[in-house]
Amino acid sequence: MKQLLLILSLFTITTISAQDRELLYWDALRILKEMVVDTTKLDFKKAVMTTENAYLYGTLDTLAFNDEVDKLTRFAQTVYKNRSLLYQGRDSLEVKKQAILYSVMKDTIPYHSGDGEMYKHVPFTYDFEDIWGRKNWENMFVSKLLQTRKGNCHSLPYLYKILAQEMGTDAYLALAPNHVYIKQQNLKDGWYNTELTSGNFPNDAWLMASGYIHLDAISNKIYMEALNDQQSIAMCIIDLAEGYNRAFPANDGSLPLLACEIALKVYPNYINGRILRAETIKKALQQRIENEGGEFSEKIRENEKYKGVFLQMQHEYAVIHHAGYRRMPEEMYLKWLSSLNEEREKYLNKDITNRNKSH
């Protein structure tokens, strides 16, 4: 009898916990919506922590997260004071911040501690395991990157942007197929790309080398655009919805659709948001048909009961295709990433590489 009561008690706790976790997601969505609606509340670091905390069931150690970010910021500020930059433009102080941030992210830096001992700052590296978080969504998290020093094309640029925010300089997220990188600018060179997965400054030719960036995707501003803070937080909103789908795979689509509505209002060209909306409409339609004993197929377009939703779904997919989106297979993606190291001379932006040298 005691064992039965224990099982029932655990079941009740699990049920309540699931409900609480779902409420946590709705509260997180509210916080992110307030940010993009009221631009005075824009805070990318808070947006990232809010998103990750929801998936982690409210257990994200925000003190540890902030402490690690503070340590990296203080270290960057120390390096900033003790290095000079070869770049001599009027904006040299800003360019120096950008160069130091890149160095903190990607270089091994020796330093003396307060007790006089010599230590080495260990750079962040690319994690080739589960690069898109399909097995474990936490592999996309900045909190995981801070703990392990290993990340991917999602967490690495996110952390860079957070540190840039802490250092008081600009860093803009930008997209390529299944990929996020950093765009920055200076007076001498204009806009340039910072690639944190390989640790280089590639030119735009490399971004287009895969063949998966259709010209329509560039003209429609799906890829290679420098994103403002509102658009970057819109990405966090879609991240939140993606995490929600993993936490609650049998959900009715209400939260993901609302998240898409909020995110696409401020960033209508965000292809991941458009894909999520199309997939959510499709999933809801499939569930409805299956619940009513039917079978999902092309023939449902002939059924007046489902026709409207089916046509809406088709329209969403058509918009995505005509915008220039093409799905990049994982094998091709990894080959594309390695091409920067294999053909460095072809794709490297040498001007930026030289201007970021310090002594």
N, C-alpha and C positions, 0 to 999 in steps of 0.2 A: 504493500500500500504506500509506504514511504517513497519507494522507487517510482511508482506511478505519479505521485504528487510532484516529485522532483522533475520528471519528464514534462508534466503539464506546466510546471513553473518555468522551466527553460523555454518551452514553446511560447508561453505568454511573453517572456522577456524578448525573445527573438522577434515576435510579431510587433511588439511595441517599438523595438529598436528599428525595424524596417520602416515603420510609420514615421518615427522621429527622423530617420535618415532622409526620407522623401521630403519632409518639411524643411530639412536643412538645405536641400537643393532649391526649393522654392524661395527660401530666404536668400540664398546665394544669388539666384537670378534677379531678385528684387534689388540687391546691392549693386550688381553689375548694370542693371537697367538705369538706376539712379546716376551712375557714373556717366553713361553715354548721353543721358538726357540733360544732366546738369554738368557742364564741362568744368566747373570749378571743383568738382569732386573726382576728376580724373586722377587715377593712381594705379599705374600698371602693376607695381609690386603687390599692392593690396588685391588687385583683380586676380593675379596669378595665385596668391595664397587662398583667396576665397574659393576659387575653382578647385584647387587641389584638396582643400579641407573638406569640401562637400563629398568628394569621392572617398576620402579617408575617414568618412563617418565622424567628422568633427574632431579627429585625433591628431591633426597636423600640429606639430610642435612649432608654433609660430615664434616663440622666443628663440628657439634654436635656429630657425630660418632667418630671422632678423639678425641674430648674432653672427651667423656666417656671412651674411651680406655686409654687415658692418665691418667685419674683419677684412673682407676683401676690399671694401671701400677705403678703409684706413691704410691698408697695404698699398693700394693704388696711389693714394695721396702721398705716401712716403716715397714711393718710387718717383712720383711726379716731381717732388722737391729735389731729388738727387740726380736727376737726369736732364740732359739738354737734348734738343732736337735739331736735326739738320735742316728741317723746313724753316724758312724765314719769312713767310707771308705775314700780312697784318693780322690774320686769324691764327697765328702760330700757337697761342695759348690753348685754343680749342682743339687744334690739330694734335697738340701734345697730349691732351686728355684722351683723345681717341686712340693715339698710338700706345699710351700706357695701358689703357683698358684692354686693348688687343694683346699686349705683352702679358698682362696678368692672366688672361684667359688661355693663352697658347704657348707661353715660354716658361722654361725652367729658370728661376731667378734666385741667385744666391743672396743671402742677407745675414746680417749679424743681429742676434737677439740682444735683449737688455743685459744678459749675463756675459756677453762677449762671444758666445758660441756661434759658429757658422752653421746656417741651415739653408735648405733649398725650398723655394716655393714650387710646388708641383702643379703643372698645368692641367687643364681639363682636356680629356681625350674623347674620341668618338667611340661609342659602344655599338658594335656590329650585331649585337644580340637583340632580336625583336625590335627592329628599328622603327616600326610604326605602332608599337604598343598593342599588337593584336593578341598576344598571349597575356600580357600584363600591362594594363593602361598606365600604371605607375611609372613605366619606363619612359613616359613622355614628360615626367614631372621635373620641375626645377629642384624641388626638395630632394628627389632621388639623386640628381646631379650634384647637389651640394654635399650629400652624404658620401657618394662613391667616387666623385671626380670624373665620372663617365656619363656622357649624355648623347643626344642625337640632334638632328637638325631642327627639333622643336625646342628642347630645353636649353641648348647652348645659346641660340640667339635671344631667347627670352631672358636668360640670365644677363647677357651682355646689355640688353636694353634696360634691365633693372639697375645694373651698376652704372650705366650712363646717366640714368635718372638721379641716382644718388650722388654722382660726381658733378651734376649740373651741366651736362652736355647733351647733345642730341644724337640719337641713334634710331633709325627707322627700320622696322621689320619690312621685308619684301618677300614675295612668293615666286617660286618656280613650281613645276609639277611635283606634288608630294614633298615639297621642300620649302624651308624658311631660311632666309639669310639676312644680312644687315646691309643697308645702304646708308652712306654718309657722304658729306661733301666738304670741299675746301675751295678757297678762292682760286688757286692755281689750276686745279684739276677738275673742278666741278664735281659731279656725282661719281662715286666709285663703290664697288662691292667689297664687302668683308665676309669671307667664307670661313666659318668657325669649325666646320666638320673636318676640313683638310688643313686649315690654318694658312690660308692664302688670300690674295686680293685678285680674284679672277676678273677678266673683262667680260663684257656682255656676250661675246662670241661663245664663251664656254657655256653660259646659261642656255644658249640656243643650240648647242652642239648635239644634244640628245635627240633632237628631231621631234620632241613632244611638246615644244612650244610653238603652236600654230600662230601664224601672223595675225589671225583674227583675235587670238587670246591677248596679244600685245595691244592691238588697236582698241580692244574692248576693256583694256586695263585690268585684266585678270591677273597677269603676271608682270613682274619687274617694276612695279610701282612702289615708291616710298610711301608707307602707310603712316597716317597720323595717329595720335593717341586714341582717339575715338575708334578708329578702325582696328587698332591693335586690341583694344578691349572687346570689340565685337568678335575678334578671334577667340578670346577667352570665353565668351558667351557660348560659342559653338563648341569649344572644348568642354564646357560644363555639360552641354546637352549630350555630347558623345560619351562622356563619363556616366551620365544618367542612364543612357541606353545599355551600358555594360553592367551597371549596378542593378537595373530593373529591366531585363530584356523583354518582359511581357507587358510593358507599360502601354497605355492607350494612345501615346503620341502627343498628349496635351502639352507637356513641358517642352519637348523638342520643337514642336511647331511654334510655340510662343517665343522660345529662344531664337528661332530662325527669324521670326517677324521682327523682334527687337534688333538683332544683329544686322539683318539685311536693310533695315531702315537707315542705318548710318553707314553701312558698307554694302551697298547693293551688288557690287561685283565680286563679293567673296564667294569663290566657287565652292568651297567646302560647305558653306551655309546653304547654297542652292542645292547641292547634292543631298545634304541631310534632309532638306525640306521635301525633295522629290521622293527620297527613300522612305520617309515617314508617311507620306500620303499613300505610297504603294503598300507599305506594311499594314496601315490601318484598313485599306480597302481589302487586302487579302484576308485579314482577320475577320472582317465583317462578312465576307462571302463564305468563308469556312464555317463561321458560327451559324450561318443560315443553311449549312449543308450543301453549299455549292462548290464549284471549282474555279480557281483563278485562271483565266486564259484570255486570249484576244477576243473571244466571242462575247465577253461581258460588255463590250462596247455597244452591243445590240440590245442589251437589257436596260430599259429606261431607268430602272431603280439605281443602277450603278454607273450609267453612262456619263453623267456630269463629273463625278469624281475621277473616272478613268481618263476622260479628256483633259482634266486639270493635270493629272499625273503625266500624261503624254506631253502636254504643253511644257511642263517643268523640264522634262528630259530634252525636249527639242531646244529650249532656250540654252540649256547647258552645252549642248553639242554645237549650236550655231555660234555661241560665244567663243568657241575655239578650244574647249577642254578636251583633252585626250588622256585616258588613263595610262599611267606609266607602270609597267610590271616591276616588281621588286628587284629582280635580277638585272634589268636594264638600269634601274635607279642606282644600284651599287656600282655597276660598270661606269656609269656617268660620273659618279663621285670620284672614282679612282682615276678617271681620265685627266683630272687636274694635276695629279702627281706624275702620271705617266707622260704627259705632254705639257710640262710646266712652261717651257719656252713659248709655246703656242698660245697659251691662255692667260699667262700671268700679266697683270698690270704692273709693269716694271717701275713706272713713275711713282705709283703709290707705295710699292715695296721700298723704294729708295727713300721716299719722303718720310716714311715711318721709322727709319733707322735712328737710333739715339745713341748717345755715348755718355 
